[in-house]
């Protein structure tokens, strides 16, 4: 094992200590899935990545009772809307948050290329909106404050997290008891996020996978989330690396600028290094501080005791 791998393993172990158990929670009723052709599909999973999600779900990593802060965060893995890197940008983060007293929920949402979908672009948003509602619906049971339910996403997961925070249409309604529960999250943690569909700065793979290769201008604008910020957009912290070769930090800058134009609380951190690999694995230079900065921001914003 190389020295780099040893250092990474030591860091991750020091952050996790005792790993909390995870509980699977399906998002939709057993015999119902919206925006579906009802094909008989199965998950496709390989090398810690999900390439197809048949039944959208959450994995709940609960904190120890004595550390419970009553806050919760839905973690949306990255993967360019083609896959979900559920380990490095999902489970590891949820375990770490649980160790800090925060309920971590890893979202396995449907991917836009699924042959089961009637409309590709809204499926991921349907699933994250439903996840927000479901957690609030069970807040008392799980010891969660329904006003402290946030979202976190890395890369394309950051795009979906910012979509959840900026889109005001409820596409998750299925005429059940959860229709009346608010679907916007209370805060957003956006790490190396895809924000804009503008060809000059977007991540082309994420854009094409979500909207199709020849998406009309109207759809491109609808999913350029810097254009969707308004006076109700929840607070956000944005983390990016200046040397990110995949997703330009201009995405984060545009979103931060839009937040300021609408006088919404936001914090922006662009580190010199980190590339497109900001995670709980060992980070170069000052990028190592991103996770503690995020915790500090949550405290300053009143989401942590």
C-alpha positions as CSV (number, residue, x, y, z in Angstrom):
1,X,0.0,0.0,0.0
2,X,1.3,3.4,-1.0
3,X,2.0,6.2,1.6
4,X,-0.9,8.2,0.0
5,X,-3.3,5.4,0.5
6,X,-2.1,4.9,4.1
7,X,-2.6,8.6,4.8
8,X,-6.1,8.6,3.3
9,X,-7.1,5.5,5.2
10,X,-5.8,7.0,8.5
11,X,-7.7,10.2,7.8
12,X,-11.0,8.5,7.0
13,X,-10.7,6.2,10.1
14,X,-10.0,9.2,12.3
15,X,-13.2,10.9,11.0
16,X,-15.5,7.9,11.2
17,X,-14.4,6.1,14.4
18,X,-17.5,4.0,14.9
19,X,-19.6,3.6,11.8
20,X,-23.3,4.1,12.3
21,X,-25.7,1.5,10.9
22,X,-27.7,2.3,7.8
23,X,-31.4,1.8,7.3
24,X,-33.0,1.6,3.8
25,X,-36.2,3.7,3.3
26,X,-38.1,3.5,0.0
27,X,-39.4,6.8,-1.1
28,X,-42.6,5.8,-2.9
29,X,-45.5,3.4,-2.1
30,X,-44.8,-0.3,-3.0
31,X,-47.2,-0.4,-5.9
32,X,-46.7,3.2,-7.1
33,X,-43.9,5.1,-8.8
34,X,-44.6,8.4,-10.5
35,X,-43.3,9.2,-14.0
36,X,-43.0,5.5,-14.7
37,X,-43.8,3.1,-17.5
38,X,-43.8,0.3,-14.8
39,X,-41.2,-1.8,-16.5
40,X,-39.7,-4.7,-14.5
41,X,-36.2,-3.3,-13.9
42,X,-33.5,-4.1,-11.4
43,X,-30.7,-2.0,-10.0
44,X,-27.4,-2.0,-11.9
45,X,-24.4,-1.6,-9.5
46,X,-20.7,-2.1,-10.0
47,X,-17.5,-0.8,-8.5
48,X,-19.3,1.3,-5.8
49,X,-21.4,3.0,-8.4
50,X,-25.1,2.7,-9.3
51,X,-25.9,2.8,-13.0
52,X,-29.6,2.2,-12.6
53,X,-31.9,2.6,-9.7
54,X,-35.1,0.7,-10.0
55,X,-36.7,1.8,-6.7
56,X,-35.6,5.3,-5.4
57,X,-34.7,5.2,-1.8
58,X,-32.8,6.7,1.1
59,X,-30.2,5.1,3.4
60,X,-30.4,6.6,6.8
61,X,-27.2,6.9,9.0
62,X,-28.5,8.1,12.4
63,X,-26.2,9.7,14.9
64,X,-25.7,8.4,18.4
65,X,-28.5,9.7,20.7
66,X,-26.2,11.6,23.0
67,X,-24.7,13.5,20.0
68,X,-28.0,14.1,18.1
69,X,-28.3,17.7,16.9
70,X,-31.8,17.1,15.4
71,X,-30.4,18.4,12.0
72,X,-30.6,16.2,8.8
73,X,-28.9,16.4,5.4
74,X,-29.8,14.5,2.3
75,X,-26.6,13.6,0.4
76,X,-26.9,13.3,-3.3
77,X,-23.9,11.4,-4.9
78,X,-22.2,12.7,-8.0
79,X,-21.7,10.9,-11.2
80,X,-22.7,13.1,-14.1
81,X,-26.4,12.0,-14.0
82,X,-25.1,8.8,-15.5
83,X,-24.2,7.0,-12.3
84,X,-24.2,7.5,-8.5
85,X,-20.8,7.3,-6.8
86,X,-22.6,6.3,-3.7
87,X,-19.6,5.4,-1.5
88,X,-17.1,8.3,-1.8
89,X,-19.8,11.0,-2.3
90,X,-22.5,9.3,-0.4
91,X,-22.0,6.8,2.4
92,X,-18.7,8.2,3.6
93,X,-20.2,11.6,4.0
94,X,-23.3,10.3,5.7
95,X,-21.2,8.4,8.2
96,X,-19.1,11.4,8.9
97,X,-22.2,13.7,9.4
98,X,-23.7,11.1,11.7
99,X,-20.4,11.2,13.7
100,X,-21.0,15.0,14.1
101,X,-24.5,14.5,15.4
102,X,-26.3,15.1,12.0
103,X,-28.7,12.6,10.5
104,X,-27.2,11.6,7.1
105,X,-29.5,10.3,4.3
106,X,-27.9,9.0,1.1
107,X,-30.3,9.4,-1.8
108,X,-30.4,6.8,-4.6
109,X,-32.5,8.7,-7.2
110,X,-33.6,7.5,-10.6
111,X,-31.1,8.3,-13.4
112,X,-32.4,10.1,-16.5
113,X,-31.4,7.4,-19.0
114,X,-33.7,4.8,-17.4
115,X,-36.0,3.3,-20.0
116,X,-38.8,3.3,-17.4
117,X,-39.1,7.1,-17.3
118,X,-41.9,9.0,-19.2
119,X,-40.0,12.3,-18.7
120,X,-36.3,12.1,-18.0
121,X,-35.5,15.6,-16.6
122,X,-38.0,15.6,-13.7
123,X,-37.3,12.1,-12.3
124,X,-34.3,13.1,-10.1
125,X,-36.1,16.2,-8.8
126,X,-39.2,14.1,-8.0
127,X,-37.1,11.8,-5.9
128,X,-35.3,14.5,-3.9
129,X,-38.5,16.5,-3.3
130,X,-40.1,13.3,-2.0
131,X,-37.1,12.6,0.2
132,X,-37.4,16.1,1.8
133,X,-41.1,15.5,2.5
134,X,-40.6,12.0,3.8
135,X,-38.0,13.1,6.4
136,X,-40.2,15.9,7.6
137,X,-43.1,13.5,7.7
138,X,-41.1,11.2,10.1
139,X,-39.3,14.0,11.9
140,X,-40.9,13.4,15.3
141,X,-40.3,9.7,15.0
142,X,-36.6,10.1,14.1
143,X,-35.8,13.0,16.4
144,X,-35.3,15.5,13.5
145,X,-36.3,19.2,13.5
146,X,-38.4,19.6,10.4
147,X,-36.9,23.1,9.9
148,X,-33.4,21.7,9.8
149,X,-33.5,19.4,6.7
150,X,-30.9,20.3,4.2
151,X,-29.4,18.9,1.0
152,X,-25.8,18.3,0.0
153,X,-24.5,17.3,-3.5
154,X,-21.2,16.8,-5.2
155,X,-20.8,17.6,-8.9
156,X,-24.0,16.6,-10.7
157,X,-25.4,15.8,-7.2
158,X,-24.7,19.5,-6.5
159,X,-26.8,20.4,-9.5
160,X,-29.7,18.3,-8.2
161,X,-29.3,19.7,-4.7
162,X,-29.4,23.3,-6.1
163,X,-32.4,22.3,-8.2
164,X,-34.2,21.2,-5.0
165,X,-33.4,24.5,-3.4
166,X,-34.4,26.8,-6.4
167,X,-37.3,25.1,-8.2
168,X,-40.7,26.1,-6.9
169,X,-42.9,23.6,-8.7
170,X,-43.8,20.5,-6.7
171,X,-43.3,17.6,-9.2
172,X,-43.5,15.0,-6.5
173,X,-47.2,15.2,-5.8
174,X,-49.1,11.9,-5.9
175,X,-52.3,12.8,-4.0
176,X,-51.3,11.3,-0.7
177,X,-50.8,12.7,2.8
178,X,-47.3,14.1,2.0
179,X,-48.6,16.4,-0.7
180,X,-49.0,19.2,1.8
181,X,-45.5,18.9,3.3
182,X,-43.0,21.6,2.2
183,X,-40.6,20.2,-0.4
184,X,-37.8,22.9,-0.4
185,X,-34.8,22.1,1.8
186,X,-33.7,24.4,4.6
187,X,-30.1,24.7,3.5
188,X,-27.8,23.6,0.7
189,X,-24.2,22.3,0.8
190,X,-22.8,22.4,-2.7
191,X,-19.5,20.8,-3.4
192,X,-17.9,21.3,-6.9
193,X,-21.5,21.8,-8.2
194,X,-22.7,21.9,-11.7
195,X,-25.0,24.9,-11.6
196,X,-25.5,26.4,-15.1
197,X,-26.4,24.7,-18.4
198,X,-24.6,27.6,-20.3
199,X,-22.3,25.9,-22.8
200,X,-19.5,28.2,-21.7
201,X,-19.2,26.8,-18.2
202,X,-21.4,23.7,-17.9
203,X,-20.4,20.1,-17.5
204,X,-21.5,18.8,-20.9
205,X,-22.0,15.2,-19.8
206,X,-24.3,16.2,-16.9
207,X,-26.3,18.5,-19.1
208,X,-26.7,16.0,-21.9
209,X,-27.5,13.1,-19.6
210,X,-30.2,15.1,-17.7
211,X,-31.8,17.0,-20.6
212,X,-30.7,15.2,-23.8
213,X,-28.1,16.3,-26.4
214,X,-30.4,18.7,-28.2
215,X,-32.3,20.2,-25.4
216,X,-34.3,23.4,-26.3
217,X,-33.1,26.7,-24.9
218,X,-36.2,26.9,-22.7
219,X,-35.1,23.7,-20.9
220,X,-31.5,24.8,-20.6
221,X,-32.6,28.0,-18.9
222,X,-35.0,26.1,-16.6
223,X,-32.2,24.0,-15.3
224,X,-29.6,26.8,-15.0
225,X,-30.1,27.1,-11.3
226,X,-28.4,30.5,-10.9
227,X,-31.4,31.8,-12.9
228,X,-33.8,30.2,-10.5
229,X,-32.6,31.9,-7.3
230,X,-35.3,34.1,-5.7
231,X,-36.1,35.6,-2.3
232,X,-37.1,32.2,-0.9
233,X,-34.0,30.3,-1.8
234,X,-32.5,28.6,1.2
235,X,-29.0,29.5,2.5
236,X,-26.1,27.9,0.7
237,X,-22.4,27.1,1.2
238,X,-20.4,26.5,-1.9
239,X,-17.1,24.6,-2.0
240,X,-15.0,24.5,-5.2
241,X,-11.4,24.1,-6.3
242,X,-9.8,26.7,-8.6
243,X,-8.1,23.9,-10.5
244,X,-11.2,21.8,-11.1
245,X,-10.8,20.4,-14.7
246,X,-14.3,19.0,-15.0
247,X,-16.7,21.6,-13.5
248,X,-15.6,25.2,-13.7
249,X,-15.6,27.2,-10.4
250,X,-17.6,29.8,-12.4
251,X,-20.6,27.6,-11.7
252,X,-20.3,28.3,-7.9
253,X,-19.4,32.0,-8.6
254,X,-22.6,32.4,-10.6
255,X,-24.7,30.8,-8.0
256,X,-23.2,32.9,-5.2
257,X,-23.6,36.1,-7.3
258,X,-27.3,35.2,-7.8
259,X,-27.7,34.6,-4.1
260,X,-26.3,38.1,-3.3
261,X,-28.4,39.8,-6.0
262,X,-31.5,38.4,-4.1
263,X,-30.0,39.1,-0.7
264,X,-29.9,35.4,0.3
265,X,-27.4,34.1,2.9
266,X,-24.5,32.4,1.1
267,X,-20.8,31.5,1.7
268,X,-18.3,30.7,-1.1
269,X,-14.9,29.0,-0.7
270,X,-12.7,28.4,-3.7
271,X,-9.5,26.6,-2.8
272,X,-6.3,26.6,-4.9
273,X,-6.2,22.8,-5.2
274,X,-8.5,19.8,-5.0
275,X,-9.4,19.3,-8.6
276,X,-12.7,17.5,-9.0
277,X,-12.0,15.3,-6.1
278,X,-13.1,17.2,-3.0
279,X,-14.2,14.6,-0.5
280,X,-13.4,13.2,2.9
281,X,-10.3,11.5,1.4
282,X,-7.0,13.3,2.1
283,X,-7.0,16.7,0.4
284,X,-4.1,18.9,-0.8
285,X,-3.2,22.1,1.1
286,X,-6.0,24.3,2.5
287,X,-8.7,22.2,0.8
288,X,-8.4,19.9,3.8
289,X,-10.3,22.5,5.8
290,X,-13.5,22.3,3.7
291,X,-15.4,19.9,6.0
292,X,-14.7,21.8,9.2
293,X,-15.6,25.0,7.4
294,X,-18.9,23.4,6.5
295,X,-19.6,22.4,10.1
296,X,-18.8,25.9,11.2
297,X,-21.1,27.4,8.7
298,X,-24.0,25.1,9.8
299,X,-23.4,26.4,13.4
300,X,-23.3,30.0,12.4
301,X,-26.5,29.6,10.4
302,X,-28.2,28.1,13.4
303,X,-28.7,24.6,12.1
304,X,-26.4,23.0,14.7
305,X,-26.5,23.6,18.4
